[in-house]
């Protein structure tokens, strides 16, 4: 007997042994460990704690706002690192125009302030402090010029100062900020969802599922007939995560990672249902898509299998829009170059391959004016994550 792999999602548990994968709908009236033990206790207790590996996507990710000095370096570099750490970026603020930006009303999990190489100083002033005073946030980190750090440390309460992510040759230095954000993500998982009780059954670090899936991508061809370049879409109850080959991006930043990922915190189908519907209602093509699906907007009010299917299909369409030239708020991928689209997560339990392909075809024709037809691959057994779950 080797390892037991467990994924705690916002809607389902997935428990994988060498011989099988079990999936169980969570009981939200129970503690996570109690629920898991009730449903899979015999299996769990047959493994040593050192052989149990757990990941979780139940917290939905961290919300982040980035304040930077330039779009070309500080904002671009910090955004890239944050995305790679499974962070949901709600906005980026160019410091010179900070007075023109609105103040987000929601609590932000972490604010990142960045700017300048280490030989520069006097970069930030009162307009930064004034903006931060109006902002509601839990954590704030500075990863800019080391000469600027003392002044910011004096003015900003609980500021965490890390080494600059921009070196003197204007190259990206990602490890320190990435480790900080990843650890913050792990702490958030433990703190918000009662995941800490799961350390009663494992002696290994509990990681975020998007992080584990990204570790899996170089091995994905061992299970699926995937042709590069490809994207992987993981649509669950709390978030929609996108993992993509870096050769799909024109503006590549040289890092150690072959793949990047984006986390859309407000595009889940259960926990984030209301925000998904809001995003759909604000997309000019949604009603045409609903007509194509032979439903009306009344579907948003329904509690039915048909309504769930429609929300899943909308999530696919909306996230493809967010990665296309149609929406500039997120990174743009060369979607016409994609050979394969892999889908995993809760969506594989709800939609058939033909229902997914119909939405992808609609997107390419309507948004990209193309008949491009990438191969659609469904992880129907939901076991892609198991490839990267051990040894992180």
Buried (B, 14 or more C-beta within 10 A) or exposed (E): EEBBBBBBBBBBBBBBBEEEBBBBEBBEEEEBBBBBBEBBEEBBEEBEEEBBBBBBBBBBBBBBBBBBBBEEBBBBBBBBBBBBBBBBBBBBBBBEEBEEBEEBEEEBBBBBBBBBBBEBBEBBEEEBEEBBEEBEBBBBBBBBBBBBBEBBBEBBEEBBBBBBBBEEEEBBBBEBBBEBBBEBBBBBBBEEBBBBBBBEBBEBEBBBBBBBBBBBBEEBEEBBEBEEBBBBBBBBBBBBBBBBBBEBBEEEBEBEBEBBBBBBBBBBBBBBBEBBBEBBEEBEBBEEBBEBBEBEEEBBEEEEEEBBBBBBBBBBBBBBBBBBEBBEEBBBBBBEEBBBBBBBBBBBBBBEEEBBBBBBBBBBEBBBEEEBEBBBBBBEBBBBBBBBBBEE
